[in-house]
Amino acid sequence: MVYFKKALASVTALALTFSIHSANFYFYNKSDMDTASAATHSQNVTKINDQTLDYLFPYVEVEKPIIPDTSKPDDESSGSTDSSDVPANMTYSNAEFAVFKGTYLEETADAGESYFNDVLFCGDSLTYALGLDSRYLKSHDVVAWGGLGVYDYLDYTSNPSYNQSEELKSPMEWISELNPSLMYIMLGTNGIAIWSNEMHIEYYRRMLARITAALPNTDIVLVGIPAWASFKNTETFNGQKVDNFNMMLLELAHEKGLYYLNFGDVTRDETGNFRQDLCGSDGIHWQDSCKKLYLNYIRTHSIKK
């Protein structure tokens, strides 16, 4: 009610002030209003109006202090890592990627050559080549053969798949017999250009179900596969499909309580394809430099025992 009375008094005062000054100008001087007089009269009316308002509604402008914005972006406030921690070959947000902590193998000190003593390496021709005579893993356990994929790996018996034996046992038999404490699986290159990623991961899931049932106490690392060279790309296959497959593989590892090694990240170029200094002439297989990189990457992204 007090504010209403003040407002009413203000309107009345302004009306009276304007009326009085207008009457004085027009009737007291008995003359027509010229431009100079009109300007002076307007200034006087404005001044009196301002004084009336200041009296009725005193106002002092207070300078407000500037309060710095200490809020954090959503990703940081959720406790996630910096954006630089999300690998270049993955499209997760910081918060999404933080979920995989403990599954995603991060950089460690070099575990040394002895780290391979208790490791079983499983895979296709990329892994098979490492276990040949005079190759890097010749004295270590390798169960692999060229052309194998997640859909036929475990039951293959056409050729000896274990580098330390000529027996025609299946990889599933060798895996169960060797019963390693640590196992690296790199499969997916055969099939990546044929199957949808969803179907491919489903085959991977079925293979893992058999392996984990046979080896309940083995630590298992799923290795992200490298992309292919750019000249191998087609309308339905490119490096982006490989990146998406590797992300799904990480999610599968997390779901199953396994580990994931992101080797695909260090083998891709800025366009998302296989680095020319690492891939062979066919755009898929590895030069010697890539083999060294792979084994070094395992040693410097080891599982802490």
N, C-alpha and C positions, 0 to 999 in steps of 0.2 A: 504493500500500500504506500509505503514511503517513497519508493521509486516512481510510482504512478503520479504522486503529488508533485515530485520534482520535475517530472517530464511535463506535466500540465503547466506548471509555473514557467518552465523554460519556453514553451511554445507561446504562452501569453506574453512573456517579456519580449521575445523576439518580435512578435506582431506589433506590440505597442511601440517598441523602439523604431521599427521600420516606418510605422504610420506617422509618428511625430516628426521624424527627419524628413519624410516625404512632404508632409504638410508645410513644414518650415521652408522647404526649398521652393515649393510651387506657389505658395500663397504669400509668404512674407516678402519675398523679393519682387513679386508682381512682374516677373519677366520670364521670357521663354528660356528653356534650358539649353545652354550651349555645350559643346563637347568638353571643354576644360572643366566647367562646373559639374557636369555629369560625372566625370572621372573622379573629382574631389569628393563629391557626394557619395559615390559608391565606396570609396576607400573608407570614409568616415563610418558609414553603415556597417561595413565589414569589421572594422576595428571594434565598434561597440558590441556587435554580435559576439565576437571572440571573447571580449571581456565578460559578457554576460554568461557565456558557456563556461568559462574558467571559474566564475564565481559559483555557479550552480553545480558544476561537475568538475571539481578539481582533479587533475590527473598529472602524475609525474611518471615519465617513462623510465623504467628501471632497466639497466643494461644486464641482460642475462649472460651468465658465464657460458662459454662453449664447453660442452661436455664431450670428451673424445668417445668415439664409438669403439667399445671394447668387445662387441659381439663377434663371434667367429662364424665362418661359413658353416653350413649344415654338416658338411663332411668332417670338418675339424671338430665341431662340437660333439659329434657322435663318437669321437675317440679314434677315428680312422687315421691312416697314414697320409703323408703328403702325396700330392698328385704324382711326384717323381717316382714314387714307389710302385705305382701301377705300371706293369710292363708295357712296352710299346705295342706288343702284339695282342693286347687285351683291351677291351672296351668297358671294363667295370668302372664304377665310381669308386672313390676312396673307401666309402663305407662298405660297399659290396665286396671289394677286394680284401678288406680287413678280416672278413669272415674266414678266409683261407689260411690264416696264420697258423702255423703248425703243420699244415698240409703242404704248402708251397715251400720248397727248399730254397732258403736264402743263402747268400754267400757266406762261406766260412773260411777258416785258415786251411791251407792245403793239407789234406789228410795223408798224403804220401802214397807211395806205391803199395804199401802193405794193406791199405784200405780194400784193395781188390781181392785179398786172399780168401775172404769169406763170402764173396759175391758171385751170384749166378747171373750171367747176362743172357737174356732171351730176346729173340727178334727174327728179322728177315735177313735179306742179303746184306744190309747195312751193318748188322751186328755180326753176321757170319764171317764177313771179310776181316773182322778184327781178331777172330780166333784161329785163323789159318796159320800154318807153319811160317815162322819168321815174321809174324805180325805181332801187334802189341799185346794181345791177350792169349797168345799161344799156350802159355803155361797156366792159364786161368780157365774157369769153367764157362763154356759158351754153348748154349743150346739154340741153334738157329739154322735156317736154310733159306735160300733164295726163293722169292715168289710167295712166301707164306703171309697170311693175313690173320686177323683175329678170328675169322670164321673157320679156318682149317688148321691153325697152328698146332693145337694140342694133339691131334690124331694123325699127324703126318708120319708116314713110315717108308716112303719111297727111297729115301737116302739117309745116311747116318747124320743125324742132326746134332749130336754131341761131339765136340771137337776133340775129346780125349778118348773116343772109342769108335770102332767101326760097326758096332752092333746096330741093327735096324729096330731100335726101340722108338716109340713115339716120344715127342717132347713131354707129354704128360707123364709117361713112365719115368723118364730121366729126372724130371722135376721132383717127383715123389721120392725117387731113390736117393737123389743128392741131398734133398732136404736142407737147403741153404739157410743161413741166418739172415741173409740180405739178397734181394732179387731185383734186378732192373729189367723192365719190360719196355721195349720200344717196337711197337707194331702200329700199323695204320697207313703206312706209305702205300702198300698194296691194298687197294680198295677205296682210297680217299677220292679218287676221280670217278669212281663207279657208284658207290653207295651214297645215299643221303647221309648227312652227319647223324641224324637221329637213328637210322637203321644201323649205321656203323657202330655207334656207341652201344646200341642194344646187343650186338654181337660181342663187343668188348665186355659188357656186363656179364653175359653168359659164360665167357671164357674165365673171367675172374672168379665167378661163383665156384667153378671147379677147382681152380688153383687154391683159393683161400680155404676151401674145405679140406684139401689135402695137406696144406701147409699153414695150420692155424697160428704157428709161432714165428712165422717168417715175416720180416719187414719187407714190404713190397713198394717199389717206386715205379710209377707210370711216367714214361718219358715223352714229352711233347715232340712231335715229329717236325722236321724242317719242311718248309714249303718247297716248291719246285721252281726251276728257273723260269723267267718270264716267257720264254719262247714255247713253254709247255702249256701255257694258259689257253683255255677255250671259252666258249660262251657260258658254259656251265661249271667251269673249274678255274680257280685262281687262288692266289695267296690268301685272300680273305676267307675262303672256305676252310683252308688249313688252320688259320687263326681261330675260327669259330669251333672247329673240331677240337683243337687243343684246349680251348676254354671249357668245352663240355667234358673233356678228359680230366681237367682239374676238378670240376664239380663232381665227377664220378669218384675220383680219388678221395675227395673230402667226404662224400657220402659213405664210402666203404671204410673209412679210417685208414687210408693208405697215404703215400707220399706222392708228390708231383715234382718232376724236374723240367723246368721250362727251357729245354735246349733249343726249341724253335725260335726263341727270342733272339739269341745271339747269332743265328744263321741266316736271318732275313736282312735284306737291304732296305733302303728308305721307301721302296715301293711295295714292300711286303713279300717280295720274292726271294728265292734262294740266292745268296751272295755268289757272284761269279768267281770270287777267289777261293771258294770252298767246294763248289759243285763240279762234277765231272762233265764230260762233253755231252752226255745224254740229258743233263739238266736235273737228274734225280740222285744218282750215286755220288759218292764223296771222293774228293781229292784227299791226299794224305794229310793236308793241313786241317781238314775237317775232322778226320779221325783223331788227330792229336788234340784238337779243340774239345771234342766230345769227352775224351777221357780226362782231360784237365778240368773240364767243367764239372764232371762228377766228383773229382777230388776236392774241388773248391766250393762245392755245394753239398757237402756230405751230411750224413745223418749222425747226430751226436749220440754216441753210445755210452 
